[in-house]
Every structure is written in structure tokens, then in C-alpha cells.
């Protein structure tokens, strides 16, 4: 068997954090695209980022806290 070339995330929390990061990044990209194409911020709903950004921050601070314990 060959060696593993990439380190896979050990826990499922890595996948969840990555998914929320992807949602925030995608929402910001779509918002900036909307602003460039329409020339205004009106007509775009940022409710997704209002929900996902605090969840991502909680995951980040929990990760910082768990790394300090080790």
C-alpha cells in the first residue's frame, strides 16, 4: 500500500468548520458580485452570513480553547 499524501481531518469538527467557512466565503463572494454587477447593495439579503458567521466564530474560539488545554 502507498503512503497517504494528505493529512485528513481527524475529527468531524474539521468538516463542519470547513463547511461554515465555505458558506461565509460563498456568501461574501456572491454579495461582492452583486455589488459589482448592479452597482448597489440594495436587493441582496445577507441573512445567511448573519447566521453562519457567529457559528463559525464559536467553532474558531472553541478550537483556540481546546488547543490551549493541550
Order of alpha helices (4+ residues) and beta strands (2+ residues): alpha-alpha
